[in-house]
Amino acid sequence: CITVNVIISCLIDPSQQILEMIDDSLIDSNKITTLIFDVDDTLYDVGNGFTAHRNSDGATTFMTAKLNFPDAESAKKLRDKYFQKYHSTAKALAVAEAEGQLPLPEGWPKGKKYFDPNDLSEWWAEHLNFALLGEKDVELIEMLESCPLNMVAFSNGPRKYVLRVLREMGLDHVFPENRVFAVNDVLPTCKPEKEAFEKVFDAIGIKDPSECIMVEDSMKNIRAAKKLGMLTVLIAGLGRLKKNVSNISSNTFAEAAEATKPGDAPDNSDPAVDFCIEHIKELKSILPGLWISNDTLEETRLLGNF
């Protein structure tokens, strides 16, 4: 947060332009109470290879080991078909079962549930290669910890898996468990369905969605959040807003990740996008007012009256 001492120095030296920055952020600081973050490809970069891994062999190995699919090819075909519509592997498999598309074992009791989202959560939490997330990013942790707003994580991933991701990234203190919402918490709905967002709003005491900013990589979810009245920040991925030939491998992983979630690539020209950045660490630079507490703003106004 910007301190009173910094503001006073700005009054002495207008070249710092901090007061101008605060004026630009007054609406955000007064109105916004809550930041809601997607997790996958939002809190970490899509180009690190983790999403491509999770949505390909991470999903198909679960389906062949636990859901009676004969091979990875048939598992991938069904997963991709339903994921394109629901943008959640757990919801995709739940709907596929409801529509009779899972290869149930011979003699499985009619009407008995075969797929349990908790099984997927457990499998991913124990079997995915979390080393792809890289080392804990101290700069990111400190930036998010310093924000005075309510911090919420809302993912279409299953709960135990989401908590593991946050823990591996060192963000479990930024997002305590009672402020983490996974697909298990909102089923049978999920993002981008209105009812899924409303369940989260009810749980965190939000009466007016315009109090919230949604930080997301998914265009479907960005559009849904905007329709509900939220401000939106689209995370496009490193090198994806400008030509970046210095990190070809990262861009290749990003393309591989996008191939596992067809029809949902970032589009910063979409009218539902209020702000667009490549990486989550740029959030404070585009919305600095969110890091200024109401107390600091009041002190600034008092100083301005001298």
Stockholm file with secondary structure:
# STOCKHOLM 1.0

chainA/1-306         CITVNVIISCLIDPSQQILEMIDDSLIDSNKITTLIFDVDDTLYDVGNGFTAHRNSDGATTFMTAKLNFPDAESAKKLRDKYFQKYHSTAKALAVAEAEGQLPLPEGWPKGKKYFDPNDLSEWWAEHLNFALLGEKDVELIEMLESCPLNMVAFSNGPRKYVLRVLREMGLDHVFPENRVFAVNDVLPTCKPEKEAFEKVFDAIGIKDPSECIMVEDSMKNIRAAKKLGMLTVLIAGLGRLKKNVSNISSNTFAEAAEATKPGDAPDNSDPAVDFCIEHIKELKSILPGLWISNDTLEETRLLGNF
#=GR chainA/1-306 SS CCCHHHHHHHHHCGGGCHHHHHHHHHHHHHHCCEEEECCTTTTSCGGGSHHHHIIIIIHHHHHHHHSCCSSHHHHHHHHHHHHHHHSCHHHHHHHHHHTTCSCCCTTCCTTCCCCCHHHHHHHHHHHSCGGGGCSCCHHHHHHHHTCCSEEEEECSSCHHHHHHHHHHHTCTTTSCGGGEECHHHHTTCCTTSHHHHHHHHHHHTCSCGGGEEEEESCHHHHHHHHHHTCEEEEECCTTSSSCCGGGHHHHHHHHHHHHTSTTCCCCTTSTTCSEEESSGGGHHHHCGGGGSCHHHHHHHHHHHTC
#=GC SS_cons         CCCHHHHHHHHHCGGGCHHHHHHHHHHHHHHCCEEEECCTTTTSCGGGSHHHHIIIIIHHHHHHHHSCCSSHHHHHHHHHHHHHHHSCHHHHHHHHHHTTCSCCCTTCCTTCCCCCHHHHHHHHHHHSCGGGGCSCCHHHHHHHHTCCSEEEEECSSCHHHHHHHHHHHTCTTTSCGGGEECHHHHTTCCTTSHHHHHHHHHHHTCSCGGGEEEEESCHHHHHHHHHHTCEEEEECCTTSSSCCGGGHHHHHHHHHHHHTSTTCCCCTTSTTCSEEESSGGGHHHHCGGGGSCHHHHHHHHHHHTC
//
